[in-house]
Amino acid sequence: MLNWLRLNDKQFTFDELRLGQFPKSDSDFEIATLRFCNDWLSDKREFEFQSSGSTGSVRKIPFTRKQIISSIERSQKALNFKRGETALVCLDTRYVAGLMMLARCLHSGMNCIVVDPTVNPLEKLGGVTLHFAAFVPYQIQAILNSPDLELFNRIQTKIIGGAPINQNIKTKLKHLPNSIYATYGMTETLTHIALQKLNQPGRSEVFHALEGISVDSDERSCLKIRIPSFQEGEIVTNDVVELLGSNQFIWKGRFDNIINSGGIKVNPEKIESAVEKITNDLSIKMNFMAAGIDDVKLGQKIILISDAQVSDTQQKKNTGYTCFSSHSLRNAAQFYSG
């Protein structure tokens, strides 16, 4: 049976995509999808993907077909997707995450359902059978609060990337069926180079690098990545990690965001994670972020900014004292709500 790709309400065989036998579209998303499929199936050798700026300024990065295939095969070995299965592509195919999902389908021989990258991409799919899908956290948040959770649970393997996953989502995912992974990667690495299991069995806070990829850290404790098919040496990131070996690490936050308060370097992501746990335990619903502002004595003072009205002074104080273990950080922390 011929492999197929369904793009919104239109279906094509891989041969039709290769030969360019598809109608014109007014949708940038559909145009990007069809163009990439045609390029890949026509054996194009060089591709360019636009970076998000994770390791520097935003730019277009060239990759060879061989590098893309190496990335696909590492993922296939780790995630066990197979020819003849069906994958869902619900990420924007104008960017690397969506394009790499297409490439995985086209190279491995998976059938492919491609839908616009909406907040809840499952809501119009009905009773389809899906084996593999990739999402971003805001899509997961919507799915978890919708009737489409049943379809999500039936998908054999799910990966989630593109942004940190908050503790509330992680808690909801940990007992769901089938395999759910957080991914670590960026355009420069052709998306994920490491996976973190989010549900049982095997749930972990640790990212495990895919086979053949090695990791290290620099003097800033930022992750360095070596990929065999990449000839330019190590990729140096701005992601602060706790290194657990040459193929394992725990992500701590972004070096770009570090607050230096009285000589103590603090990751705001760590503060936000601690506050989120407290607000969840207390059933307080609010959006918030940790930040640093200039301070005469400390250089920078840590503040927590929230969109909620938290009127209980003692509650604010308790939150601060719970989150900031160091005495100097307790004195440096302030709570702002609006």
Secondary structure, DSSP 4 states (H G I P E B T S, - for coil): ---EEEETTEEEEHHHHHTT-S---S-HHHHHHHHHHHHHHTT--EEEEE--STTSS--EEEEEHHHHHHHHHHHHHHH---TT-EEEE-S-TTSHHHHHHHHHHHHHT-EEEE----S-TTTT-TT---SEEEE-HHHHHHHHTSTTHHHHHH-SEEEE-SSPPPHHHHHHHTT-SSEEEEEEEEGGGTEEEEEEE-SSSS--S-EEEPTT-EEEE-TTSEEEEE-TT-TT-PEEEEEEEEE-SSSEEEEEEEGGG-EEETTEEE-HHHHHHHHHHHHHHTT----EEEEEEEETTTEEEEEEEESS----HHHHHHHHHHH--SHHHHHH-EEEE-
